[in-house]
Amino acid sequence: MHPLRPGRELFAPDASAREELRQGLESRGFLTLTLDVEPGVRGEAQADPRLRGWVDALV
């Protein structure tokens, strides 16, 4: 069994692809958890500059 490590978020284009990805990871010993994306939630490769500004203003 793998030691506990930080989690990752993986996105798939549809439910079928998500299930294939999940099964593939579990067959390799990874623990998976399927979550439904709530309306308004976005996953992007690049952070929105406005978000970066808000986070920087907090620290």
N, C-alpha and C positions, 0 to 999 in steps of 0.2 A: 504494500500500500504506500502511496505517496505521502510524504510529510505535508502538513498543512502549509499552504502557500497563499499569497494574495490572489484574490479572484480576478476574473476577466469578464468583460461583457462582449459577447459576440452577437452580431446581427445577421439575419438571413433575409433574403428577399421575400420569402413566403413560408407558410407553416410546414409545407412538405420539405423544403430545403432545411429548415430549422430542425426538424425531426431527424433527418439524415445526419446532420452535423452533430446533434446531441448523441445519437446512437454511436457514431464513430468515436466520439470522445469517451463515452462510457465504456466502450469495448477496449479502450486503452488504459482504463483504470481511473479516469477522471470523474469526479462528482459533478453532475450538472443540475441546474435548476432552471426551469422554463418560466419566463415571465412575459406577460402580455404588456405591450407598450401602451401607455395611457395616451389619450388624445392630447396633442400639444407638446409631447415629448419628442425631442429631436436627437439623433445621434449623428455626429459629424466628425470627419477626420481632422478638421481644423476648427479651433475654438473661435467663436464669434468675437471680434475685437471688443465689442461692448461688454461682453461677459468678462473678458480679461481685465478690462478697466475697472469693473465693479469689484472683482476679486482683489486686484491690486490696491484699491482704495480701502479695503478692510484690513489690510496687514501693514 
